[in-house]
Amino acid sequence: MKDKKINQLQKELVELHQRIIELEAERKQAEETMGLRMRELSPTDELTGLFNRRHFDEVFEIEIYRSQCYGGPFSLIMAELDGFKEYIEKFGETNGASVLRAFAQTLKAGLRKTDVACRYSDDEFSVILPSTGVDRASNAIDSIRSKFSQMLETEHTSGKHLVGLSAGIAEFPQVAATADSLVCMAECALYYAKMRGGNRSVLISDLEIQLTKDAKIERPHELYDIAEYIEAKDPSAYGHSENVTIISELIDKAMWLLTLPRN
């Protein structure tokens, strides 16, 4: 009888131990689920500490609305680290993450408190500059590029000849009437900066000036490349008729240039 009670107690202890293990697994799963949910709701990017794409979309729409209601321009910068993928292939993802964090710190330090800097994608960043024209926005990102280059030379010497910063800048409402079209214009300018060697800034207004004055034969092909570039960046948004119209208008300008007399 005594042995039977001991066996029963041992069985209950085993079952209790198994239940404790199950509860611990459930707790860990709940924590992981909660952590994932918190990251989804968080406005910041975990790696860089900058705002994330979701927060950018929210703030961007508010800034569009503010500008439409109360007047005054604001500028959008779309920036991308040149050579970053090659840098990761050569030095690894850990060093790549370090460079991203260093750039994020440089970016935040070079902006005003009212500016909103976001990690838009892996190596692309967006900056909303309220009540700011493109000239001041260009000066700001050029200064940030210079400081970033200096930082690479002193703290990340492996990247000083590999990593640069290209930027495209567009102003609302001067060159676009909606959020999607403004992003598209800034992306066009960014692509043009990279296509011309990178590590530079291009205003979309400068691109339009060049389209009206420069009749190079390769320009239409370059603009088709821009369309493909934007589609690859954000396939879900590219199909919008607005963005297609923007690209079509740029291509039409280039095609018109080909009809001009050549010296």
Buried (B, 14 or more C-beta within 10 A) or exposed (E): EEEEEEEEEEEEEEEEEEEEEEEEEEEEEEEEEEEEEEEEEEEBBEEBEBBBBBBBBEBBEEBBEBBEEEEEBBBBBBBBBBBBEEBBEEBEEEBBEBBBBBBBBBBBEBBEEEBBBBBBEEBBBBBBBBBBBBEEBBEBBBEBBEBBBEBBEEEBEBBBEBBBBBBBBBBBBBBBEBBBBBBBBBBBBBBBBBBEEBBBBBBBBBBBEEBEEEBEEEBBEBBBBBBEBBBEBBEEBBEBEBBBEBBEEBBEBBEEBEEEEEE
